[in-house]
Every structure is written in C-alpha cells, then in structure tokens.
Amino acid sequence: MLTAFLLFFPVAAALLLHFAKGNAARVMALGAALLEFAVAVFAAVSASTNMAPGNTQAAYSQFGVNLPWIASAGINFHIGMDGLSLLLVLLTTFLVPLIILASFRHDYPNASAFYALILFMQTGLIGVFVSLDAFLFYFFWEVALIPIYFLAGVWGSERRIAVTFKFFLYTIIGSLFMLAAFVYLYFQTGANGGVRSSDIAAFYNLTLSAGEQAWLFWLIFIAFAVKMPIFPFHTWQPDTYTESPVPATMLLSGIMLKMGIYGTLRWLLPVVPLGTSQWGKLVMILAVIGIIYGAIIAIRQQDMKRLIAYSSLSHVGLMAAGVFSLTFMGLQGAVIQMLAHGVNVVGMFFIGDIIQRRTGTRQIAELGGLTKHTPLLSVCFLVLLLGTVALPLTNGFVGEFLLLAGVYQYNPWLGAVAGVTIILAAVYLLRMFQRVMLGPETSFTSTIQDLTGSELAVLVPLIVLVFWIGLFPNTFLRISEPAVLQIITQIAKP
C-alpha cells in the first residue's frame, strides 16, 4: 500500500490547496512534499532490509497493488516498485520539496494553483515510475504533461505561449506513436485465442518476429526520445527550459526527462529486444552526436539558463548511449547518472535563478566578480559545477565512468568520441564560473548579497547528495542491480 499512498497523496494535498492562499499554500505544499519524501525513504529502507542477497525484483513485491481497472478488457490498475523505480521515486520525492522551497523567494500569482500543479505533476511522475500496466503507464505519461503545460504557459516568460505549444505538440505526437504500439502489443497478447492483457509481464512474454519488433521499436522509441530529449528530437528543449518559470524548469530537467530513460529501460529494451539490436547502433550514433552538439552549442551561449539547458542535452545523450550499449555497466551508469543529473541540474538552475534575482540579468557578459561578496554562493556553485563536470569523488564521476565504460565496451571509437563530453563540459562550465564569479568586478559586485537561510536549505541537501553519491555509490547501485540484471536477462532471451 506504500506505492498507492505515494501515488495518491500528492493529489489529495493538491486538492486541499484550493482552500489555502498565499503563504499558507506554500507551507502546505512543502509539508505535503516532505511527508511524501519521508514515506519514500521508509519504503527504501524497508526494501533494503527485506532484500536477500542475489534476489531480484521479487524482493519488492511487498509494494505491489494489482486491481481490476477495465476487467473485461484485461486492463488492471497494476503498480509496484522494484529497485529501478524505487530510486526514481526517491529522486522525485527528494527534489519536489526542494523545488517548492526554491520558489519561496518568488511571489507567483494564484499561488495555490501554482503549488497544486507541482503536486499534481508529482503524481504523474510517480505514476510513470510505478506503473506495471501499459495503458496505466500511458495514462500517467500523459497526466504528467498537463501540469507542466500550465506551469510553463501561465507563469512563464514573454514567449511562453509559442514555446509551450511546441513542447506540448512534440510530446503529444510522440505519445500517440507509443499508444499505437501498445494497442498492437495488447492485441498480440490475445493471439491464438488467448486472454488479452496489457500487463508488463504479458508484453515481456510475447513472441514477435524481427520485422514486427523493428517498426514497433520506432513507435515506442520516438515517445521516449522526445521526452529525454536526444538529437534530433531536442528542438523544443532549450526554449522551454529558458522560458519556463524556474520551478517548472527544475521539474522538466531534474525529473521529467528521466521518464524517457526509464521508459526505455522498462518498456522498450525488454519488449522489443530484436528491434533494439537492429536499430540500437543508429540510436547510439544519434546519442553521441547529441553529446557533442549540445556541448558545442553550450560553449557559444551567453545566457546562463540556456547554457545549462544545452549542458543537460549533452549529458542526456551520454545516458542514452549508455542505455543502448546494452551492457551491465552502461545500464547501471544510466541509473546512477539519472540521480546525479537530477541533483546537479536542479542545483545549477537554482544558482542561476539566485544570481538573476540579485542582479536582474542572466547574461554572462554582464556579470563578474561576485565571489568577493558571496563566498557561500561561490562554494555551492563550484561544488555543483564540479559534480556536473564529473570530478572524481563527486556524483557525476561515478555515472559518467560507468557510462563511458559501457559505451567503450560496445564500440571503442564511439566510446572515445563520447568521452570528449568531459573535456567540453569543463570548457563551458568552468568558463561560465570564471566569468560570472571570478571575472572583473561589475556594478553588482558591491551590492550583491550572499545566500539566505532558505536558499541554503535548498542547496545543502543537494551538495550532500553530490558527495554521498560520489563517495558511496553502492548505496544506490545495489538497489538497482537486481532490476538491471533482470532487464539484461530479458533482452538476452531467445
């Protein structure tokens, strides 16, 4: 029942926010998000305690709920958590209260609706990560889109309408391709007079020809490629990240893009392994192109928020490449890097927002010399930046090492090209830090204030995770290992 509580509690809290106004809405939303995180931590501790060495996903069956939804059609309300989904639920419930707290320095009109949408989106995100029925997965996949559409479209910048519409159009079209694939797979489960089912186990047990899997691969992959996004399905991302309000950008970059990687691991690779074998090399090449393309464009950016957006595109390309290496190290690297990227990118966008609120600009050329009066801000900024650059002993190093090892194991030349991302990331991120924090003093230098208590309350937990994941990665890798091994076993089935 813990999974059901994690899924529905944010909805109940969001509905209660209708009766709250102003500061009360903020406090209620933060309290609900913190309670949700506490329950997720309890679930993780419970799972770790009860997990026998060498056990697989069955260790997490205690969290499953399987009830008839559309019984006549064989569609159930089937939810549960294994190690993979549990880590992403933990990431979601960890980041949402920090995102809510980060928004306290802004006075958003109609605050109760703003925070209710954040909690509604949390339900959609968790629903994606715990769904074990294809149509339920699709339902939550679409549910997660609605709150972010309104968050970006109502509280975004001047170009928010056009940018949000483009994002919505890309996502909804990609999702329809996935739905078509799920409908086809659903009918295949009833072939030869069998009982039709949309359960994930039924999809895993299908016997499909290589030709079927080849076109089904693209129908499903397009939806996930748009959400990640990877090259060339990325064109909605930089504008949407830049024009959205900072909390929405954090949700998009920190959590929502993980839906695409998770979907690939859970629903694409195991369901159409022959299609993955046929098209995986092409996707790997696109992912590596995205790594280099995103990094080169990031080097040219003068807007801090846009630079971080392209940096995210480059890092997601490496995660996608690791996934399609189909190696144990590549898949484990993608899982740990999802956690690291979520922590780092939320922190980086928050740092950018802090600087913009104090100076009125995000333009790198207009900033400089801020370190003299903001030592705390400088330290937090540098730690998060070094985690993003993948400095050893930080969270980014573990994931990127495993990802590059997986890609190199798949193809040494692609691994070598993908490895350039570490050099390019250091170029554009350290350059940004030098110009913003250490460059010549500007008119902002003497008047800027250092971090406040509420801002430290957001940044300190993120920094703790930067070092925790970097120093003790096995805390998380051992949770995901059984699920990753099961995915690899499913892919290898004849």
N, C-alpha and C positions, 0 to 999 in steps of 0.2 A: 504493500500500500504506500510505501515511501515514494515510489515513482509517480503514483497518482496524485499524491499530495504536492510533489514538486511541480507537476504539470498544471494543476488547477488552482493552487493557492494564489499565484500572481493574478489570475483572472478575478478571483474574489476580492483581492486587495484593490485591484484597478476599479472595480465597480464601487467599492466603498469610497474611493477618492472623489466620486461625484458629489459627496456631501462635505468635502473639505475645500478650503480656499487658501491661496497664498502659501504662507509658511507652513500651515498645518498640512497641506498637500505634500510638501517636500518631506516633512518629517515622517508622515505616514508611509510614503513611498519608500523612504530609506529604511524605516523599521521593517517593512514587509520584505524588502530585498535582503536585509541582514538575517532575518529569520529563515528565509529560503536558503541562504548560504549555509547557515548552521545545520539545517536538515540534510543538505547535500554532503557536508563534511561527516555527519553521523552515518550516512549511507556508505561513504567511502571507508570509514573506519570499520564499520560492520562487515563490509565485503572483504576487506583485508584480513580481518580477524578470522573469518569463516572460510577463507580460501586455502585449500590444501595445496601443498607443493605439486606442481605439474598439472593441476586441474585446468579445465578450460572454461568456456562460458557458463557451464552448468553451475559454477560457483556463485553466479549472480542471479540464479533463478528465483531467489528469495524476493527479488524486486519486481517480478513479472505480474502482469494483470492481463487476462485474456477472456473477454466477454463478448457475446454476440452483439454485433452492431447492425448489419443488414444480413440477418441469419439466412434468409432464403437465397442470397447470392454468395454465401460463403465468405463474407467480409466481416472481420472481427475487430473489436477495439483491443488490439494486442500491443501492449507496451512492456518494456523491460530494459534493464541496463546490464551490459557486460563491461569489461574494462575499458573498451574504447569509448562507448557512450558515457560511461561514468566520468571519465576525465573531461569530456567536453561539457557535461552538465556542471562539473565543478568549475571549469573555466567561466561558463556563463554566469553562474550564481556568485562567483568571486568578483567578476568585472561589473555586473549591473549595479550593485550598491556603490561602487567607486564612481561609476559614470553618473549616477544620481547625485552623489556628493559633489562631484566636479561641477555640476550645473548650478550649485547653490549661489555662486557669485554672479549669476545672470538672473534678471527678472523677466521671465518669459510670460507673455500674456496668456491668460487662461491656463494657469499653472496646473490645475487639477487634471485637465485634459492632456497636457504635455506629459505629466508623470504617469498617468493612466496608460497612455500609449506605450511608454517604455516597458511597463509591466505586462501589457498585452503582448508586446513583442517578445518578452522573455518567455512567455508561454509558447509562442510559436517556435522559438528556437529550441527550447527543451523538447517540445513535441517532435521536432525533426530528429533529434538525437536519441529519442527513446522509442520511436515507432517501429514495430515489427510486422506491420501490415502495409502493403504497397499503397493502397488508397488512403490509409490513415497518414502515411508518410507524405503523400502528395497534398493532403488536406492541410497539414501543418506547414508544409513548404510554402503554400500559398498564403496561409494565415500570417506567417512571419513577414510577408511583403507588405501587407496593408498598413500596419502601424508605422513602418519606416517611410512609406509613401507620404503619409500625412505629416510625420515629424519633419521630413525634408521639405515638403511642399508648402506647409503653413508657416514654419518658423525658420526657413532657410533665407539665403541672401537674395539679391535682386533677380538673378537668373534662375531662381529655384523652380519655376513652373516648367520651363522648357527642359531643364536638366532632369528634373524628377520624372517627367513624362517619358523621356528617353530611357531612363533606368527602368521604369515600370514596363515599357514596351519590350525592351530586351528580355527582361526576366519572365514576363508572362508568355512570350512566344516560345522561349526555351522550355518553359514548364509544360506547355501543351505538347511538345515533342515527347517529353518524358511520359506524360499521361497516355499518349498513343501507344508507347512501348509497353507500359504497364497493362493496358487493356489487352493488347495482343498476348502478353505473357499470361494474363489471367485466363484467357480462353484456352491457352495451350495446356493449362493445368487440368482442364476438363476433357482433354482429348481422349479418344478411345473409351468414352462413356464414364470417365472418372468424375469425381466431385470437384467442381471448380473452387479455387481458393486464391486469395491474394496474400496469403501469409508468406513471410520471407522464406520459411523452410520449404514451402511448395515451389517457390521460384528457384531456390537452390537445387532442388531435386529434378528440375526439368532436364530433358534431353533434347537439345536443339542442334540443328545442323550448323555447320560453319557459315553457310550462306545466311541463315537467319540471324545468327549472332553478329555477323558483320554489319548489317544495317540496323539491328537493334542497338548495337554499340553506339552509333552516332545519335540515334534518337535520345538515348539516355544521357550520353556524354555532353551534348550541347547544353542541356539544362545546367549541369554541374560546371561546365566551362564558363558559362556566363556568370554564374554566381561567384566563382573563385576571385576574379576572372583571370583567364590566361589569354595570351596573344593568339588570334586576333579578335577575341570576344570581349576585349577590355575597354572599348572606347567610351562606355558610359561611366567608368570608374573615376578618373581624375576629376571631371567636372562635378560629379555627385558628391565625392568626398569634400571638394573645395566649397561648394555652395550650400551644403547641409549645415545645420547648427552643430556645434562640436559634439554634444551627446549622441546625435544621430550618426555622425562620422565615426565616433568610437564604436557604436554598435555595429555599423557596417564593416569596419576594418577589423575590429577586435574579435567579433563573434560570427557575424553573418557570413563572411567569406569562407569560414570553416565548414559551413553547410555543404559547400561544393566538394571539398576534400573528403569530408565524412561520407557524403553520398557516393563518391567514387569508391571508397573503401568498402562500404556496406552493401551497396546496391548494384554497382557497375562491374567491378572486377570479379566477384564470385558468381554473378548471374550469367555473364557472357564472357567467360574466360577465353574462348576461341576468338571472339571478336576483339578482345584485348590483345591477344597475341598477334592478330593480323594488323591492327591499327596502332598498337602501342608505340612503335618506333616513330611514326608520324607525330603522335601527340608528344612524345619525348622531344622531338626536334622543335615543335612549336613552343614547348615549355622553356627550352634552352634559349630560343630566340627571345622569348619574353623576359628572361633573366637579363640578357644583355641590353635589350631595347629599353626596358624600364630603368636600368641603371644609367644608361647614356642620357635618356631624357631627363632623369633626375639631376644629373650634373648641370644641365642647362637652366634649371629652374631658379627663379629669384623669389618666388612665393614659398614660404616655409611649409604651408599646408599642402601645397601642390607637390613640393619636393617629397614630403613624407608619403603622399599618395602614390607617386611613381616608385618610391622605395618599396612600398608594400607590394606593388605589382611585380617587382623583380624578385622579392622573397617568395611570393606565392608560386612563381614559375619554378623555383627550386623545389618547393614542396611537391608540386605536380610531377616534376621529373623524378623525384624520389619514389613517389607512389607507383609510377609506371615502369620503374626499374624492376618491380615485382620481386624484390629481394627483401629478406627479413630486415636488414639494416635500413634499407630505403623506407620501408613502411613504418618501422619504429621511429626513424628520423622524422618522418612526416607528422607522426603523432606528437612527439615531444616538441617539434618546431611549431605546431599549432598552438601549444600552450605558450611557448616563448614569444612567438609573434604577437599573440593576443595581449600579453603583458606589455611588451615593448611598444607596440604601435599605439595602444591606448595612452601610455605614458608620454610618448612623443607628441601626439596630438594635444594632450593636455598642457604640456610645456609650451607648445606653440600658441595655445589659447591664452595662457598666462601672460606671455610676452605681448600678444596683441592687445589684451585688455589694459596693460600698463602703458603701452606706447602708442596704441592706435594704428599699428601697422604690422603686416606680416612680411614686408619686403626686406629681404636680406641686406640689400644695398643701403637701406635707410637706418640700419641698426649697427650697433658696435659698442664695445667697451662696457657691457652690462655687468661683467663679473665683479668689478670693483665694489659695487654696492649690493650685489645679490649673490653672496657666496653659497647659500643653501640652494638657490635655484641652479647655480652653475654645477654644483656637485650632483644634484639629481639629474640634470640634463645630461651630464657626462656619463653617468652610470648607465642610464637608459640607452644612450647613444652607443656606448661600448658593447652593451648587450646586443644591440641591433647589428653592429659590425662583427659580432661573433668573436670577441676577445676570449681567450681561454679563461675558465673559471666563471664565466657568465652564461646565462641561459641559452643565448644564441649559438654558442660554440658547440654544445652537445648535439643539437639538432642539425646544424649545418655539417658537422663532421660525419654524422651517420648518413645524411642525405647525399653528400658528395661521395662517400664510400659506396653507397648503393648505386649511384649513377655510374661511378667508375667501374664497378663490378659488371654493370650492364654493358657499358661501352667506354673504354678508356678515353677516347677522343672527346666524346660528349662530356665525360667527367672533367676533363681538363678545361674545356670551354666553360662549363658551369662554374668551375672553381674561380673564374675571373670575377664572379659576383662579390667575393670577399674583398678584392682589391678595389673594385669600383665603388662598393658601399663605403669603404674607408675614405675614398676620394670625396664623394659628395657630402657625406655626413660630417666628417671632420672639417671640411671646408666650411660647411654651414656653421658649425660650432665656433670655429675660429673667427669668422666674420661677425657673427651675432654677439658672442660673449667676450672675445678677446681682441677684436679689431680696434681701430681708433675710436675714441670717445665721441659721442654724439650729444645732441640736446637732451636725450632721455637719460643719460648716464647719471646725472646728479640728482634727478628727481625720482628715479625708479625705486620701488620698494621690494624688499625680499619676500620670500614665501610667508603666507599666513598659516595659522594653525589648521584651518580646514583644507588648505592646499597640501600641507604636509601629510594630513590624514589620508589623502588620496595617493600621494607619491611614495610614502614609506612602505605600505604593503606591496606596491609594485616592485620597489627596489629589493625588498626581502625576497620576492619570488625570483628576481634576476639572479641572485646569488644562490638561493635554495636549489633551483633547477640546475644551475651551473655546477654546484658542489656536490649535490646529492641527487643526480638524475634518476637513480634506481628507484627512488620513492615513487616515481610516476611510470617508469618503464616496466617495472614488474607488474603494475596494474594492467597495462595494455598488452603485455606479452601474450597471454593466453588467447585474446581476441585476434591479435595479429597472426599468430600461428594457425588459428582456425581459418582465417581468410586465405592464407597461403596454401593450406591443405585443400580448401575448396577450389582454388584456382587450378591446382595440380590434378584434380580428379579427371580421370579419362572420359 
